[in-house]
Amino acid sequence: MAKRVGVDKWIFFTTLLLVVAGLVMVFSASAVVAEERYHSPYGFVIRQALWALAGIFTMIVLSRIDYTRYNSPRFIYTALTVTTLLLVIVLFFHDSHHTHRWMRFGAFSFQPSEIAKPVIILFLAWFLSTRLGQMHDWRNTVLRAAMMPVVFMLLIVKQPDLGTALVVGGVSAMMLILAGMDWKYLFVALAAAAPPLAALLFWVPWRRARMLAFMHPDLDPQGAGFHINQSLIAVGTGGFTGRGYMEGMQKLFYLPEAHTDFIYANIAEELGFIGAICILALFVVLGYRGLRTAYLSTDPFARLTAFGLTTAILLQAFFNISVVLSLLPTKGIPLPFISSGGTSLFFTLAGIGILLNISKKVD
């Protein structure tokens, strides 16, 4: 069969639809808050639109750059070094909401943990692609491959941002399994990670409160359980067809972070079950075409990269939607393409650009 001469149009147009849907819903969810904070209802959506334009431009540029350029020690080690430095430097910036996740320069802010995801995917793809026959060697292959993800996770947890750290860990584990790692190593890693994860969840007071609120949301409805209760009210009142665009009530200072972490609840309230399912369907289409690209790629580096980029988006979407629906404890993690957040949108679109270039080479 002839090789594809263009990018996967399903991935391209599905991504654009998600970005447009995100801008539309960010405006709806943030207009009232933006009016109060910036004296203009367009404060958040204009910023998101500028990041979207920059991200789409970058996506198109990267879709034209041969992905094999990233499969080199010079690029990988440079990316790892820069990302590690950024993850360390951000810890010394002034905190926001008791976290050190953003590097702020005036009106511009940058979140280093967002670049950590594509960088760790490219590192693992480069490292594992030449060691597919050595995955039984846990010391020289599996352990060495896991070292950088662990370093990134520890630095991200320090910010603290447990949700993003779990995404990095989850994607890394799935890439190692795809490369041929024995499942027993995964079980050993999970057993080793269980005690420190339990400590992070139950010994840190505000995380412990979130866990208790998840298990018993009615015990503290005005405190730790406030986020999830307001989210479920938004989802429940949306019904099948929703209240109507811009007609949501929970975003009016009831539902916290309505334009960021809990934007899916606002979608469910205003557009109902139909709107929520449409957004979910777009992620399913994007996931299917991304995983199809990975499956059809004959180059191990391309296969691992496409798989990692796709699963990172799907895993993050799964975490976000599960939190909104109270299937998982509350954690601060955005919905890809949809939630307000420039750095997340930009680097997710950059990853799609690499995925699009890989899609050119499959049948």
N, C-alpha and C positions, 0 to 999 in steps of 0.2 A: 504493500500500500504506500501511496505517496505521503510524504511528511506534511504536516500542517504548515501552511505558509503564513497564517495569521494567528493572532492570539485567540484564546478561547472566549468567544463572544458571550457565552452564558456567564462566565466569571466576571467579565468586564461590565456588562449591563446590570447584572444582579448587584454588583458592588455600587454602581451609580445609583440604583434604586434605593439601596440601603442608606447611602449618604444623603440623598434628597429627603427620604423619610425622616432621617435623623434631624436635618435642618428644620423641617416642618414641625416636628414634635418638640425640638428644643425651644423654638419660638413660643409654642403654645404653653409649654411647661414653665418657661422662665420669664414671660413678658411682665407679669405682675411684680416679681422679685426684682427684675431689671429696672422697672419704673421706679421702685422705691430706692434702689441702690445707685443707679446711674441717671435717674430722671429721664430715662428713655426705655421703652419696651423692647428696643432692638439691641440692647447692650450685649447680651450673651450670644444671640444668634449671629450678629455681625462678626464677632470674634470667631465663632465656630465656622462661619462661611469662609473667612479668610484662611483659616487652617485647612478647610476642605479644598479650596482652590489650590493652595500650595501642595497638599497631599495628592490631589488628582494630577497636577502637573508632574510631580515626582513619580507617581505611578506610571504615567505614560513614558517618561524618560527611562525609567528602570526597565519597562517592558521592552525597550529597544536595545538594552545593554545585555550582551551575552552573559548568562548566569555563570559560565565557567570562570569569569574573572574573579569571582568570590572564592573559588576553589584553589586557594594558594596560601601558603604559610604567611607570606608578607601581609596579605589582607586580613587574615584571621587573627594573627597575633596583634596587629595594630588595633583592630576592632575590640579585641578582648582588653587590651591595655587601656584604651580610651574609656571604654565602658566601666571598667573597674575603678578608674580614677574618678569618673563622674559619680559613681555610687558611693565612693568614700567622701568626696568633696561636698556632696549634698547634705551630709550629716552635720556639716558645720554652718549651713545656712540657717537663717532665722526660721523658727518653727512656725507652722500654720496648722491650727486645730490640733496642737500638741503632736504634730508629726513633722518629719524632715524629708518630705517627698519631692519638694519643688525647689528648683534653683530660680530665683527671681531677680530680674534685672529691669527695674522700673515696671512698666506695664507688661513686659514679656516674662513668661514663666515657662519652665521646661522641667519635665519629669523624667529623670534618667532611667527609672525602672522600666519605662516603656521601650527604650532601645535595647534593654537587656534581653528581651524576649527574642527578637529576630537575630541578635548577635549570638545567643546561645544555640539557636537552631542552626545557624550557618556553621558554628564551631563543631557541633556534633555531626552534622552532615559531612564536613571535611574530614574530621577525625575518624569517623566510623566507616566511611565509604571505601577506604583502603584496608580495612580490618574486618571485613565481613566473615572471613574464614577463621578469625581468631577470637570470636566472641566467647569461647569456652575459657579463655585465659582471663580470669577475673582480675588478676593483679596488674597486668600490663595493658589490658584493654578496657575492661569494664570499670575498674577503679579509676584509671586515668581519665576516662571519658566523663565520669561522674564528678570529678574534682571541681571543675569550673562551674557547673550548675549549682553545686553545694555552696561554693564561695559567693556566687551571685545571690542565692537564696538567703544566706546569712546576712549579707549586707542589706538586702531588701527588708528582711524581718526587723533589722535594726532601725529602720526608718520611723515607725514600723508600718509594714504593709504585707500582712500575712497572705492576703488573697492573691496578690501578684506573685508572691513567692511560691504559693501552691500551684499556680499556673505554670511557672517555670519548671517546678519539680515534676508536675504531671506530664507536660510535653516531653521533657527529657526522658522520663521513664518509658513513654510510648515509643519514642524514637529508638531507644536501646532495645526494646522488644522487637520492633520492626527490623532492626539490624541483625537480630538473631540471638540476643541475650537469653540465657536460660531463665525461666520464670522463678526458679528458686532464689536467684540473686535479688529479684524484685521483692520477694517475700522477706528475705533477710534485711533488705534496706528498709522496708516498711516496719519491721519489728524493731529495728534500731532507731527509727525516727519516731516511733509511737511515744516513748517517754518524754522527749523534749517537746513534741507537739502537744501532748496532754498538759505539760507545764505551761506552754504558751496560752493554751485555751482556758485553763482553770486556775492558774496562779496569778495571772495578770487580772486585776480587779475588773476592768471594763470589758475584757473578753469573757470573763466568767459570768458577768451580768448578761451579756449577749447570749451565751449558751443557755443560761437559766431562762431567759426570755423566750428562746427558741422552744425549749421544752415545755414552758408554762407561760405563754404570752399574756395571760390574763392576770398574772400575779402582780405585775407592775405596769399597767397600761399607760401611765403618765411618765414612766421613767424608761427603763431598759427595753420595755416592750412597745414603746411608742412607735418606733419606725415600722415594725412589722405589722402592728395593728392598723396603722393608717394605710399601709400598702394593701393589706387585705380588704379594707373598706373600699379603697379605690377600685381594686379588681372586681370586687363583688357588686358594686353599684353600677359598673359598666354594662352588665348584662350581655345580651347577644349582639346588639348593634351599637351600644355606647350612648353616652349623653350627647355626643356631638362634638366636633372639633372646636376647641377653645372653651368648651362648656364645662370642663372638669371643675370640681369643687375642692378636691383634696390638695391640689397644688397651691391653694390660697392659704399658705402658711400652716397647713395641717401636715401634709406629707413632706418630710425633710428630704432634701436633695432630689426634688422632683424632676429636675432637668439633667441630673447626672446619674447617680447609682440607681435611682428608683424611677427612671423614665419609662420603663416598661409598664409600671403600674399606671402611669398617666395615660399611656397608649390604651391599656385595657379599659380604663374608665371612660375615655372620650370616644374611642373607636370600637369598644366592645370586644367580644370574643372573636368577631370577624377580623378586626384590625390586628389583634394580638396574634392570631393564627397566620395572617398574611406575613407579618414580620418573621414569625417562626419559619414559615415556608421558604422565605428568601434565604435564611441561614441554611436550611436543608439543601436548597439548590446549590448554594455556594459551596457547602461542604461536600456534596456529591461530586461536583465538577472538579474541586480541588483534589479530592482523594482519587478521582478517576485519572487526573493528570499524574499523580504520584504512581498509581498502579501501571500506567502505560509507559512511564519513563524507563528507558533501558539503562540510563546512566545512574549508578548508585547515588552519587552526590545529588543529582536532580531529584531522584525519588525521595530521598530522605529530607531534602529541603522542602519540597512541595508538601510532603506529609506533615512536617513540623509546622509550617506556616498555616496550613489548613486546620490542623488540630488545635493550634493555639487560639485561633478565632472561635472555633466550636466550643472548646473547653471554657473559655472566658464567657461566651454567651450562655453556656449551660449554668455556670456559677451565678451569673447575674440574674437570670430568669428564675432559677431555683430559689435564690434569696427573696426575690419579689413575691414568689408564691409560697414562701415559708416552708420550702422543702429543705433548705439549708440555713444555718445560723447567719445572721446579718454580717456582711463583710463589705468593705468599700472596694468594689470592682466595677468598672464601667461596662456597658453593653457596647460591643464593637460597632463602629460606624454611627451609632444612634446617640449615645450619651454625650453630653457636652464635655469637652476635654480635648484641647488641641493636640497635645503631644500624642495621646492615644490614637486619635484619628489619623494624624500624619504618618506615624510609623506603621499603623495597620495598613494604610493605603500603599506605603512603600513596600511592605511585604507582598501585597497583592501584585505590585509591579513585577517583582521577581517571579512570582507564581505565573503571571501572564507570559513572561519570557520563556519559562520552562514549558508552558503549554504549546509554544510554537514548535517544539521539537518532538511532540508525540503524534502518533497516527490519528 
